[in-house]
C-alpha cells in the first residue's frame, strides 16, 4: 500500500512523530489516517493525538448578545491572510454582518447569506468586499441561540480567535460569562458525561484496554485500570467534570451546583478549525519563475 507525502505530513502534524513512523503506520492502516492514529495511541506512541482540530484559516469569530441576554449569535468570517483579517474594510464588514445577524429572523447560514443587508444580500456584500480587498472572504459558520423564562445567554470572545455562546438556567450574567470563558479556554466536547456517544466511549475503552494489557497485570487489575482511565477521560472532555479555570480546586459542575445553575447548551467556534491552510513558499516560487 503506497501513501502520499501529504498523508504523511498530516499524520506528523497530528501526532508529533517522525516521518518513517508515520509512513509505516499509514501503510499498516491502509492509508486510513484516523485508524493509524488510533493504532499509534494503542501502542503508546502518539504525543498529541488530541490535536485533531487543525486551525489553518485566518479571520474573525464574532460574538454578539442582545441587551436582555435572551438571544445571541456566533459568526465565523474567514480571510486568506491575517493581514486581510486586520484590514479596516474587513473589520467593518464583520461588524455590519454581526449586527445584522443578531436582528434578522434567520437561524441558519444559508438564510443569513440570502438575507438583505444594505439593499443587497449578505453574500453579495461579501463578493463586493472580495473585489475591494483582493482575496477570498468567506462567511463560514453561523449559530443563533434564543431563550425564554429564567434562562440567559452568556458569551465570550478571545481576541476574535475563539468565540463561545452558552445557555444558562439560573445563575446570573457574571456566572454566564465565566462559564463561557472557561469553555473558550478548556474546549469541552459536551456539557456532561451522559452526552458522550457510546461509539466514542467504546473506542476510548478499546484504546485503554490495549494500553493496559501491555502492563502484564492480572485481568481484574487491568479492568480497574481501564475503568479509572475511562472515568478520567469523561471528566476531561465534559464541561461539568473539568476543573474551573478561575479556581482549579473545584469543578465546573460543583460551581454550577453552588450557584444553583445549570448549563443547557453551548457552542464554541475557533478560527479556521478543520480547514487546511495552503502554505506558500514565496522564495521557491520566485526562484522557479527565474529558472523558468
C-alpha positions as a Markdown table, in Angstrom:
| # | Residue | x | y | z |
|---|---|---|---|---|
| 1 | Unk | 0.0 | 0.0 | 0.0 |
| 2 | Unk | 1.5 | 3.3 | -1.1 |
| 3 | Unk | 0.8 | 6.5 | 0.8 |
| 4 | Unk | 1.2 | 10.1 | -0.3 |
| 5 | Unk | 3.5 | 12.7 | 1.1 |
| 6 | Unk | 0.6 | 14.9 | 2.1 |
| 7 | Unk | -0.9 | 12.0 | 4.2 |
| 8 | Unk | 2.4 | 11.5 | 6.0 |
| 9 | Unk | 2.7 | 15.3 | 6.6 |
| 10 | Unk | -0.8 | 15.4 | 8.1 |
| 11 | Unk | -0.1 | 12.5 | 10.4 |
| 12 | Unk | 3.2 | 14.0 | 11.5 |
| 13 | Unk | 1.4 | 17.3 | 12.4 |
| 14 | Unk | -1.3 | 15.5 | 14.3 |
| 15 | Unk | 0.9 | 13.1 | 16.3 |
| 16 | Unk | 4.3 | 14.8 | 16.6 |
| 17 | Unk | 6.1 | 11.6 | 15.5 |
| 18 | Unk | 8.8 | 11.0 | 12.9 |
| 19 | Unk | 8.3 | 10.7 | 9.2 |
| 20 | Unk | 9.2 | 7.0 | 9.0 |
| 21 | Unk | 7.0 | 6.1 | 11.9 |
| 22 | Unk | 4.1 | 7.9 | 10.3 |
| 23 | Unk | 4.6 | 6.3 | 6.9 |
| 24 | Unk | 4.8 | 2.8 | 8.4 |
| 25 | Unk | 1.6 | 3.5 | 10.5 |
| 26 | Unk | -0.2 | 4.7 | 7.3 |
| 27 | Unk | 0.9 | 1.7 | 5.3 |
| 28 | Unk | -0.3 | -0.7 | 8.1 |
| 29 | Unk | -3.6 | 1.2 | 8.3 |
| 30 | Unk | -4.1 | 1.1 | 4.5 |
| 31 | Unk | -3.9 | 4.9 | 4.2 |
| 32 | Unk | -6.6 | 5.5 | 6.8 |
| 33 | Unk | -5.3 | 8.4 | 8.9 |
| 34 | Unk | -7.8 | 8.0 | 11.8 |
| 35 | Unk | -7.1 | 4.3 | 12.1 |
| 36 | Unk | -3.3 | 5.0 | 12.0 |
| 37 | Unk | -3.7 | 7.5 | 14.9 |
| 38 | Unk | -5.9 | 5.0 | 16.9 |
| 39 | Unk | -3.3 | 2.2 | 16.5 |
| 40 | Unk | -0.5 | 4.6 | 17.4 |
| 41 | Unk | -2.3 | 5.6 | 20.6 |
| 42 | Unk | -2.8 | 2.0 | 21.5 |
| 43 | Unk | 0.9 | 1.4 | 21.2 |
| 44 | Unk | 1.5 | 4.5 | 23.4 |
| 45 | Unk | 3.4 | 6.4 | 20.6 |
| 46 | Unk | 1.2 | 9.4 | 19.8 |
| 47 | Unk | 2.3 | 12.5 | 21.7 |
| 48 | Unk | -0.5 | 14.8 | 20.6 |
| 49 | Unk | -3.4 | 12.8 | 19.1 |
| 50 | Unk | -5.9 | 15.2 | 20.6 |
| 51 | Unk | -4.6 | 17.9 | 18.3 |
| 52 | Unk | -7.0 | 16.7 | 15.6 |
| 53 | Unk | -8.8 | 20.0 | 15.0 |
| 54 | Unk | -6.3 | 21.9 | 13.0 |
| 55 | Unk | -6.5 | 25.7 | 12.9 |
| 56 | Unk | -5.4 | 26.8 | 9.4 |
| 57 | Unk | -7.6 | 29.6 | 8.1 |
| 58 | Unk | -7.4 | 33.3 | 9.1 |
| 59 | Unk | -10.3 | 35.6 | 10.0 |
| 60 | Unk | -12.5 | 36.5 | 13.0 |
| 61 | Unk | -15.0 | 34.9 | 15.3 |
| 62 | Unk | -17.7 | 37.4 | 16.3 |
| 63 | Unk | -20.0 | 37.1 | 19.3 |
| 64 | Unk | -23.0 | 39.4 | 20.0 |
| 65 | Unk | -25.7 | 39.1 | 22.6 |
| 66 | Unk | -28.9 | 41.2 | 22.9 |
| 67 | Unk | -29.2 | 43.6 | 25.8 |
| 68 | Unk | -31.7 | 41.4 | 27.6 |
| 69 | Unk | -29.4 | 38.3 | 27.1 |
| 70 | Unk | -32.3 | 36.3 | 25.5 |
| 71 | Unk | -30.7 | 36.0 | 22.1 |
| 72 | Unk | -27.1 | 35.7 | 20.8 |
| 73 | Unk | -25.2 | 34.9 | 17.7 |
| 74 | Unk | -21.8 | 33.3 | 16.9 |
| 75 | Unk | -20.3 | 34.0 | 13.5 |
| 76 | Unk | -17.1 | 33.0 | 11.7 |
| 77 | Unk | -15.9 | 35.1 | 8.8 |
| 78 | Unk | -12.6 | 33.9 | 7.1 |
| 79 | Unk | -10.0 | 35.6 | 5.0 |
| 80 | Unk | -7.0 | 34.1 | 3.3 |
| 81 | Unk | -4.4 | 36.0 | 5.3 |
| 82 | Unk | -4.0 | 37.5 | 8.8 |
| 83 | Unk | -3.2 | 40.8 | 7.1 |
| 84 | Unk | -6.6 | 40.9 | 5.4 |
| 85 | Unk | -8.3 | 40.0 | 8.7 |
| 86 | Unk | -6.9 | 43.2 | 10.2 |
| 87 | Unk | -8.0 | 45.4 | 7.2 |
| 88 | Unk | -10.4 | 48.1 | 8.2 |
| 89 | Unk | -12.8 | 47.2 | 5.4 |
| 90 | Unk | -12.9 | 43.6 | 6.6 |
| 91 | Unk | -13.4 | 44.6 | 10.2 |
| 92 | Unk | -16.3 | 46.9 | 9.2 |
| 93 | Unk | -17.9 | 44.1 | 7.2 |
| 94 | Unk | -17.6 | 41.7 | 10.2 |
| 95 | Unk | -19.3 | 44.3 | 12.5 |
| 96 | Unk | -22.0 | 45.0 | 10.0 |
| 97 | Unk | -22.9 | 41.4 | 9.4 |
| 98 | Unk | -22.7 | 40.6 | 13.1 |
| 99 | Unk | -25.2 | 43.4 | 14.0 |
| 100 | Unk | -27.4 | 42.2 | 11.1 |
| 101 | Unk | -27.3 | 38.6 | 12.2 |
| 102 | Unk | -28.5 | 39.4 | 15.7 |
| 103 | Unk | -31.6 | 41.2 | 14.5 |
| 104 | Unk | -32.6 | 39.4 | 11.3 |
| 105 | Unk | -35.0 | 36.5 | 11.7 |
| 106 | Unk | -32.9 | 33.6 | 10.5 |
| 107 | Unk | -31.3 | 30.6 | 12.2 |
| 108 | Unk | -29.0 | 29.0 | 9.6 |
| 109 | Unk | -26.1 | 30.1 | 7.4 |
| 110 | Unk | -27.8 | 29.8 | 4.0 |
| 111 | Unk | -30.7 | 32.1 | 5.1 |
| 112 | Unk | -28.3 | 34.6 | 6.6 |
| 113 | Unk | -26.3 | 34.8 | 3.4 |
| 114 | Unk | -29.6 | 35.2 | 1.4 |
| 115 | Unk | -30.9 | 37.9 | 3.8 |
| 116 | Unk | -30.9 | 41.6 | 2.6 |
| 117 | Unk | -28.3 | 44.0 | 4.0 |
| 118 | Unk | -28.0 | 47.5 | 2.6 |
| 119 | Unk | -30.2 | 46.6 | -0.4 |
| 120 | Unk | -28.3 | 43.5 | -1.5 |
| 121 | Unk | -27.8 | 40.1 | 0.1 |
| 122 | Unk | -25.1 | 39.4 | 2.7 |
| 123 | Unk | -23.5 | 37.1 | 0.1 |
| 124 | Unk | -23.3 | 39.9 | -2.5 |
| 125 | Unk | -21.9 | 42.2 | 0.2 |
| 126 | Unk | -19.2 | 39.6 | 0.7 |
| 127 | Unk | -18.4 | 39.4 | -3.0 |
| 128 | Unk | -18.1 | 43.2 | -3.1 |
| 129 | Unk | -15.6 | 43.0 | -0.3 |
| 130 | Unk | -13.5 | 40.4 | -2.2 |
| 131 | Unk | -13.2 | 42.9 | -5.0 |
| 132 | Unk | -12.0 | 45.6 | -2.6 |
| 133 | Unk | -9.6 | 43.5 | -0.5 |
| 134 | Unk | -8.3 | 41.3 | -3.3 |
| 135 | Unk | -8.6 | 37.9 | -1.6 |
| 136 | Unk | -11.2 | 35.4 | -0.8 |
| 137 | Unk | -13.6 | 36.3 | 2.1 |
| 138 | Unk | -15.9 | 33.6 | 3.4 |
| 139 | Unk | -18.8 | 33.7 | 5.8 |
| 140 | Unk | -18.3 | 30.2 | 7.0 |
| 141 | Unk | -20.3 | 29.4 | 10.1 |
| 142 | Unk | -23.3 | 30.9 | 12.0 |
| 143 | Unk | -25.1 | 29.9 | 15.1 |
| 144 | Unk | -28.0 | 31.5 | 16.9 |
| 145 | Unk | -29.3 | 31.0 | 20.4 |
| 146 | Unk | -32.7 | 32.1 | 21.7 |
| 147 | Unk | -34.1 | 31.6 | 25.2 |
| 148 | Unk | -37.1 | 32.4 | 27.4 |
| 149 | Unk | -38.1 | 32.4 | 31.0 |
| 150 | Unk | -35.3 | 32.3 | 33.6 |
| 151 | Unk | -32.6 | 31.2 | 31.1 |
| 152 | Unk | -30.0 | 33.6 | 29.9 |
| 153 | Unk | -27.2 | 33.6 | 27.2 |
| 154 | Unk | -23.6 | 34.3 | 28.1 |
| 155 | Unk | -20.8 | 34.9 | 25.7 |
| 156 | Unk | -17.1 | 35.4 | 25.4 |
| 157 | Unk | -14.6 | 36.3 | 22.7 |
| 158 | Unk | -10.9 | 35.7 | 23.0 |
| 159 | Unk | -9.1 | 38.2 | 20.7 |
| 160 | Unk | -11.5 | 37.3 | 17.9 |
| 161 | Unk | -9.9 | 33.9 | 17.6 |
| 162 | Unk | -12.3 | 31.9 | 19.8 |
| 163 | Unk | -15.9 | 32.6 | 20.5 |
| 164 | Unk | -18.4 | 31.0 | 22.8 |
| 165 | Unk | -22.2 | 31.2 | 23.5 |
| 166 | Unk | -23.7 | 29.4 | 26.5 |
| 167 | Unk | -27.3 | 29.0 | 27.7 |
| 168 | Unk | -27.5 | 29.1 | 31.5 |
| 169 | Unk | -30.6 | 28.2 | 33.5 |
| 170 | Unk | -30.4 | 30.0 | 36.8 |
| 171 | Unk | -27.3 | 31.9 | 37.9 |
| 172 | Unk | -26.5 | 35.4 | 36.7 |
| 173 | Unk | -24.7 | 37.4 | 34.0 |
| 174 | Unk | -21.3 | 37.1 | 35.7 |
| 175 | Unk | -21.6 | 33.3 | 36.0 |
| 176 | Unk | -22.7 | 33.0 | 32.4 |
| 177 | Unk | -19.6 | 34.9 | 31.2 |
| 178 | Unk | -17.3 | 32.9 | 33.5 |
| 179 | Unk | -18.6 | 29.7 | 32.1 |
| 180 | Unk | -18.3 | 30.9 | 28.5 |
| 181 | Unk | -14.7 | 32.0 | 29.3 |
| 182 | Unk | -14.0 | 28.5 | 30.7 |
| 183 | Unk | -15.4 | 26.8 | 27.6 |
| 184 | Unk | -13.1 | 29.0 | 25.4 |
| 185 | Unk | -10.1 | 28.0 | 27.4 |
| 186 | Unk | -10.8 | 24.3 | 28.0 |
| 187 | Unk | -12.7 | 23.3 | 24.9 |
| 188 | Unk | -15.1 | 20.6 | 26.4 |
| 189 | Unk | -16.8 | 18.3 | 24.0 |
| 190 | Unk | -20.1 | 18.0 | 25.9 |
| 191 | Unk | -21.9 | 19.5 | 28.9 |
| 192 | Unk | -21.7 | 16.3 | 31.0 |
| 193 | Unk | -20.5 | 12.7 | 30.5 |
| 194 | Unk | -24.0 | 11.4 | 29.8 |
| 195 | Unk | -23.9 | 13.3 | 26.4 |
| 196 | Unk | -20.9 | 11.4 | 25.1 |
| 197 | Unk | -21.9 | 8.9 | 22.4 |
| 198 | Unk | -21.5 | 5.2 | 23.0 |
| 199 | Unk | -19.3 | 5.0 | 19.9 |
| 200 | Unk | -16.8 | 7.5 | 21.4 |
| 201 | Unk | -16.8 | 5.7 | 24.8 |
| 202 | Unk | -16.3 | 2.3 | 23.1 |
| 203 | Unk | -13.4 | 3.5 | 21.0 |
| 204 | Unk | -11.7 | 5.0 | 24.0 |
| 205 | Unk | -12.2 | 1.9 | 26.1 |
| 206 | Unk | -10.7 | -0.2 | 23.3 |
| 207 | Unk | -7.6 | 2.0 | 23.3 |
| 208 | Unk | -7.3 | 1.9 | 27.1 |
| 209 | Unk | -7.7 | -1.9 | 27.1 |
| 210 | Unk | -4.9 | -2.2 | 24.6 |
| 211 | Unk | -2.7 | 0.1 | 26.6 |
| 212 | Unk | -3.4 | -1.6 | 30.0 |
| 213 | Unk | -2.9 | -5.1 | 28.5 |
| 214 | Unk | 0.8 | -4.3 | 27.8 |
| 215 | Unk | 1.3 | -3.8 | 31.5 |
| 216 | Unk | 1.3 | -7.5 | 32.2 |
| 217 | Unk | -1.0 | -7.1 | 35.2 |
| 218 | Unk | -3.8 | -9.6 | 36.0 |
| 219 | Unk | -7.2 | -9.2 | 34.2 |
| 220 | Unk | -9.0 | -7.9 | 37.2 |
| 221 | Unk | -6.4 | -5.2 | 37.7 |
| 222 | Unk | -6.5 | -4.3 | 34.0 |
| 223 | Unk | -10.3 | -3.9 | 34.3 |
| 224 | Unk | -9.9 | -1.4 | 37.2 |
| 225 | Unk | -7.2 | 0.5 | 35.3 |
| 226 | Unk | -9.5 | 0.8 | 32.3 |
| 227 | Unk | -12.4 | 1.9 | 34.4 |
| 228 | Unk | -10.2 | 4.6 | 36.0 |
| 229 | Unk | -8.9 | 5.9 | 32.7 |
| 230 | Unk | -12.3 | 6.0 | 31.2 |
| 231 | Unk | -13.6 | 8.0 | 34.2 |
| 232 | Unk | -10.7 | 10.4 | 33.8 |
| 233 | Unk | -11.4 | 10.7 | 30.1 |
| 234 | Unk | -15.1 | 11.5 | 30.6 |
| 235 | Unk | -14.2 | 14.1 | 33.2 |
| 236 | Unk | -11.6 | 15.8 | 30.9 |
| 237 | Unk | -13.9 | 16.2 | 27.9 |
| 238 | Unk | -17.1 | 17.1 | 29.7 |
| 239 | Unk | -17.7 | 20.7 | 30.9 |
| 240 | Unk | -19.0 | 19.7 | 34.4 |
| 241 | Unk | -16.1 | 17.4 | 35.0 |
| 242 | Unk | -13.3 | 19.9 | 34.2 |
| 243 | Unk | -11.5 | 22.0 | 36.9 |
| 244 | Unk | -12.9 | 25.6 | 36.7 |
| 245 | Unk | -10.2 | 27.8 | 35.1 |
| 246 | Unk | -10.6 | 30.5 | 37.7 |
| 247 | Unk | -10.4 | 28.1 | 40.6 |
| 248 | Unk | -9.0 | 24.7 | 39.7 |
| 249 | Unk | -9.8 | 23.4 | 43.2 |
| 250 | Unk | -13.4 | 23.0 | 42.2 |
| 251 | Unk | -15.0 | 21.5 | 39.0 |
| 252 | Unk | -17.4 | 23.5 | 36.8 |
| 253 | Unk | -20.1 | 21.0 | 38.0 |
| 254 | Unk | -19.5 | 21.9 | 41.6 |
| 255 | Unk | -19.5 | 25.7 | 40.8 |
| 256 | Unk | -22.9 | 25.3 | 39.0 |
| 257 | Unk | -24.3 | 23.4 | 41.9 |
| 258 | Unk | -23.2 | 26.0 | 44.4 |
| 259 | Unk | -24.8 | 28.8 | 42.2 |
| 260 | Unk | -27.9 | 26.7 | 41.7 |
| 261 | Unk | -27.5 | 27.0 | 38.0 |
| 262 | Unk | -27.4 | 24.6 | 35.0 |
| 263 | Unk | -25.7 | 24.8 | 31.6 |
| 264 | Unk | -28.3 | 23.8 | 29.0 |
| 265 | Unk | -26.2 | 24.1 | 25.9 |
| 266 | Unk | -23.0 | 25.7 | 24.5 |
| 267 | Unk | -21.4 | 26.4 | 21.1 |
| 268 | Unk | -17.7 | 27.1 | 20.6 |
| 269 | Unk | -16.0 | 28.3 | 17.4 |
| 270 | Unk | -12.3 | 28.7 | 16.8 |
| 271 | Unk | -10.9 | 30.4 | 13.7 |
| 272 | Unk | -10.2 | 28.1 | 10.9 |
| 273 | Unk | -10.7 | 24.8 | 12.8 |
| 274 | Unk | -11.0 | 22.0 | 10.3 |
| 275 | Unk | -9.6 | 24.0 | 7.4 |
| 276 | Unk | -6.2 | 23.1 | 5.9 |
| 277 | Unk | -4.3 | 26.2 | 5.1 |
| 278 | Unk | -2.1 | 26.2 | 2.0 |
| 279 | Unk | 1.5 | 27.1 | 2.9 |
| 280 | Unk | 3.2 | 29.1 | 0.1 |
| 281 | Unk | 6.9 | 29.2 | -0.3 |
| 282 | Unk | 7.3 | 32.6 | -2.0 |
| 283 | Unk | 11.1 | 32.3 | -2.3 |
| 284 | Unk | 10.7 | 29.0 | -4.1 |
| 285 | Unk | 8.0 | 30.5 | -6.4 |
| 286 | Unk | 10.3 | 33.4 | -7.3 |
| 287 | Unk | 13.2 | 31.0 | -8.0 |
| 288 | Unk | 11.1 | 28.8 | -10.1 |
| 289 | Unk | 10.0 | 31.8 | -12.2 |
| 290 | Unk | 13.6 | 32.9 | -12.6 |
| 291 | Unk | 14.7 | 29.5 | -13.7 |
| 292 | Unk | 11.7 | 29.2 | -16.0 |
